[in-house]
Amino acid sequence: MHKNTNCPYHNHIRITHFVIFITLTLFLSCKRGDIVTDVQISGIEGKEININDSISGDPEIEAFVKPFREHIDQDLSAPLAYNPTDLSKTDGELNTAIGNLMADVVLKKAETVFHRRTGKHIDAVLLNFGGIRATMARGNTTARTAYEIMPFENAIVVLELTGDKVRQLADYLVKARTAHPISGIQLVLDKDGEEKSFLINDKPIDPDRHYYIATSDYLMNGGDHMNFFLNPVRTVPLDYRIRNAMIDYFTETDTIHTRRDDRFISQ
């Protein structure tokens, strides 16, 4: 009888035998390799390659990237709003025009998202002075302006804090005496640098109330020693970067109006 070499049954047998053969071969190889146990690294050598302008680019890659680079540059440079005066984070001791602008923008833009998702309202905003990374020059404001001021990928989060935690927040600001961007808060120090009054939404802190404070995901984790943000009652990520909130604000604003005010002062 003619033997059918293409029979699926016989093919299966051959494949099974092959798998067994390979498995045994690998097993024996590993066992033999186990005998060598005294292999040691005698040394590691490396060479530093300095990457600088002396290294010429690849013309083909440059030609490929060029239209994308030009398109991005055009988008970043397109005028969005007009800023009538130079803004710097060094123009005030306890609050600055640029810091007030950033905090107010976060409050305005985050409130819309937060209220839509939760039905609640944001009580206040606290960002950090060090997060402002550039001045804002007089003239056209662009998306590049927002990237320069906030080059980090920090996102807005809203934290539900107890009244005790908000009390710690107030104590932190009094002790720091730094122009951290705030909105929805008014803090007044006396001539000795002690707290004279602290209002949130124009009212004193209610120890029995919970508050919704918008901040960045960096500060949420205790950045800048803001440990009162740790272990909140609830965390609500908004999936909204601070920089993008600024760009959205610039896009919908004709002329930017911001100034130093009485939100954090010393009498």
BELQUIRA-V136186 format. One record per pair of residues at least 6 apart in sequence whose ideal C-beta (glycine too) atoms are under 8 Angstrom apart, sorted by sequence separation. I is the first residue (numbers start at 0). GAP is how many residues later the second one is. D is the distance in Angstrom with one decimal. If there is no record, write none. Layout:
I:GAP:D
I:GAP:D
This chain:
3:6:7.3
89:6:7.4
90:6:6.2
113:6:6.6
114:6:5.9
188:6:6.3
189:6:4.5
197:6:7.1
249:6:7.6
88:7:5.1
90:7:7.6
91:7:7.9
113:7:7.5
114:7:7.9
172:7:6.7
187:7:7.7
188:7:6.0
196:7:7.8
197:7:6.6
215:7:7.7
218:7:5.0
221:7:6.5
87:8:7.2
113:8:5.5
160:8:7.4
186:8:7.1
187:8:4.5
220:8:7.6
221:8:5.3
86:9:7.7
88:9:5.5
135:9:6.2
172:9:7.5
187:9:4.7
219:9:5.2
220:9:7.5
86:10:5.1
87:10:6.5
88:10:6.0
110:10:6.6
186:10:7.4
187:10:7.8
218:10:5.8
86:11:4.0
110:11:4.9
185:11:7.3
186:11:5.2
199:11:6.5
214:11:7.8
84:12:7.9
109:12:6.1
172:12:7.8
176:12:7.6
185:12:7.5
186:12:7.8
219:12:7.9
135:13:6.3
173:13:7.1
184:13:7.5
185:13:4.5
86:14:7.0
133:14:4.1
172:14:5.7
184:14:7.1
214:14:6.4
106:15:6.1
109:15:7.6
132:15:6.9
133:15:5.1
173:15:6.7
184:15:5.6
219:15:7.1
132:16:6.1
176:16:6.6
183:16:6.4
185:16:7.4
212:16:7.9
106:17:7.6
131:17:6.1
132:17:6.8
169:17:6.8
183:17:5.9
106:18:4.7
131:18:7.6
132:18:5.6
105:19:5.0
130:19:6.7
132:19:7.9
173:19:7.6
173:20:7.2
216:20:7.5
103:21:7.8
105:21:6.8
130:21:7.0
173:21:4.8
102:22:4.6
102:23:7.6
130:23:6.8
209:23:6.0
102:24:5.8
170:24:7.9
173:24:8.0
211:24:7.9
101:25:6.2
169:25:6.9
215:26:6.2
98:28:7.6
169:28:4.5
101:29:8.0
98:30:6.9
101:30:6.6
98:33:6.3
97:34:6.1
165:34:6.5
100:35:7.9
169:35:6.9
121:36:6.1
97:37:7.4
97:38:5.6
166:38:5.7
165:39:5.4
88:40:6.5
166:40:7.2
162:42:5.5
88:43:4.5
125:43:6.6
162:43:5.5
163:43:6.4
113:44:5.3
162:44:3.9
168:44:7.3
162:45:6.1
165:45:5.1
88:46:7.6
109:46:4.9
162:46:5.3
164:46:8.0
87:47:4.5
101:47:7.4
125:47:8.0
162:47:7.4
165:47:7.3
86:48:6.4
87:48:7.7
101:48:7.7
109:48:6.8
161:48:6.0
162:48:7.2
85:49:6.5
86:49:4.0
128:49:5.1
131:49:7.3
160:49:6.7
161:49:7.9
85:50:7.2
105:50:6.0
128:50:5.5
130:50:7.7
159:50:5.4
160:50:5.2
85:51:5.8
97:51:7.5
128:51:5.0
159:51:7.4
160:51:7.8
85:52:5.0
127:52:5.6
128:52:7.2
159:52:5.7
160:52:5.6
82:53:5.9
84:53:5.4
126:53:6.5
127:53:7.5
158:53:7.3
171:53:7.8
82:54:7.2
83:54:6.4
125:54:6.3
126:54:4.1
157:54:5.3
158:54:5.3
171:54:6.4
82:55:5.8
125:55:7.5
126:55:7.7
157:55:7.0
158:55:7.9
82:56:6.4
124:56:7.2
125:56:5.5
157:56:5.0
158:56:6.5
171:56:6.3
81:57:7.2
82:57:7.6
124:57:6.4
156:57:7.3
157:57:8.0
168:57:7.8
81:58:6.2
82:58:4.9
123:58:6.9
124:58:4.2
155:58:5.8
156:58:6.3
80:59:7.6
81:59:6.7
123:59:6.4
124:59:6.1
125:59:7.3
155:59:7.6
156:59:7.1
167:59:7.9
168:59:5.1
79:60:7.7
80:60:4.4
123:60:3.3
155:60:6.7
156:60:5.3
167:60:3.8
78:61:4.0
79:61:5.6
122:61:5.8
123:61:4.9
154:61:6.9
155:61:7.9
158:61:6.4
78:62:7.3
79:62:5.7
82:62:8.0
121:62:7.3
153:62:4.1
154:62:4.9
165:62:7.9
78:63:6.1
79:63:6.7
153:63:6.0
156:63:5.2
164:63:5.0
77:64:6.1
153:64:5.2
164:64:7.9
76:65:5.6
77:65:7.1
75:66:6.2
151:66:7.4
75:67:4.9
76:67:6.1
160:67:7.3
164:67:7.2
74:68:6.5
75:68:4.1
160:68:7.7
158:70:5.9
75:71:7.0
160:71:5.6
161:71:6.3
195:71:6.6
159:72:5.6
160:72:6.7
158:73:4.1
159:73:4.2
192:73:6.9
158:74:8.0
159:74:3.8
187:74:7.8
105:75:8.0
158:75:7.3
159:75:7.6
190:75:7.4
106:76:4.3
123:76:5.4
158:76:5.8
159:76:7.5
185:76:6.8
186:76:7.3
188:76:7.2
189:76:7.6
190:76:6.5
105:77:7.1
106:77:6.1
122:77:5.8
123:77:7.1
157:77:7.7
158:77:7.6
185:77:5.4
186:77:4.8
187:77:5.8
188:77:4.2
189:77:6.1
102:78:3.8
122:78:5.4
156:78:6.1
157:78:4.3
184:78:6.4
185:78:7.5
186:78:7.8
187:78:7.6
188:78:7.0
101:79:4.8
102:79:5.5
103:79:4.9
156:79:6.7
184:79:7.5
187:79:6.2
98:80:5.5
102:80:3.8
156:80:5.2
157:80:6.6
182:80:7.4
98:81:7.2
99:81:6.7
156:81:6.6
181:81:6.0
98:82:3.8
154:82:6.8
155:82:4.8
181:82:6.3
93:83:6.8
95:83:4.9
98:83:7.9
99:83:7.2
154:83:7.0
92:84:7.8
93:84:7.7
94:84:5.3
154:84:6.9
155:84:4.9
93:85:5.5
95:85:8.0
130:85:6.8
154:85:6.4
155:85:7.3
178:85:7.2
92:86:6.6
154:86:5.1
155:86:5.9
91:87:5.7
94:87:7.3
123:87:7.1
125:87:6.2
130:87:7.5
153:87:6.7
154:87:7.2
122:88:4.5
124:88:7.2
125:88:7.9
126:88:6.5
127:88:7.4
152:88:6.3
153:88:5.2
122:89:5.2
123:89:5.4
124:89:4.6
125:89:5.3
126:89:6.1
153:89:7.8
155:89:6.6
88:90:6.8
121:90:5.1
122:90:6.4
123:90:7.4
124:90:7.0
127:90:7.5
152:90:8.0
120:91:6.9
121:91:7.4
127:91:5.9
151:91:7.8
172:91:7.1
119:92:5.8
121:92:5.0
126:92:7.1
149:92:5.3
150:92:7.8
125:93:7.2
149:93:4.3
129:94:6.8
148:94:7.8
93:95:7.8
127:95:6.8
127:96:4.8
146:96:6.4
149:96:6.5
145:97:4.9
148:97:7.0
113:98:7.2
127:98:7.6
145:98:7.9
113:100:7.4
125:100:7.6
145:100:4.2
145:101:4.8
109:104:4.8
142:104:5.1
145:104:6.7
144:105:7.3
106:107:6.5
142:107:7.5
105:108:5.7
141:108:7.6
140:109:5.1
130:111:7.7
126:115:7.5
140:115:6.4
117:118:6.4
116:119:7.2
116:121:7.8
113:122:6.5
113:124:6.4
112:125:5.0
112:127:5.9
109:128:5.8
109:130:6.6
108:131:7.2
109:135:6.7
105:136:6.2
108:136:4.0
105:139:5.8
108:139:5.9
101:140:7.4
104:140:5.7
108:140:6.2
104:141:5.6
107:141:7.0
101:144:7.1
104:144:4.6
103:154:7.2
100:155:7.0
100:157:3.9
99:158:5.6
99:159:7.2
97:160:7.2
99:160:7.0
96:161:4.8
99:161:6.6
96:162:5.1
96:163:5.4
99:163:6.8
95:164:6.3
94:165:5.6
94:166:6.8
79:167:7.2
91:168:4.8
94:168:5.4
80:169:4.5
90:169:7.0
94:169:4.5
79:170:3.9
80:170:7.6
93:170:4.2
94:170:7.4
79:171:5.2
83:171:6.5
86:171:7.1
93:171:6.0
80:172:4.6
81:172:6.8
82:172:7.9
83:172:7.2
93:172:6.3
79:173:7.8
80:173:6.3
81:173:5.0
82:173:4.8
92:173:7.6
80:174:6.7
81:174:6.9
80:175:5.5
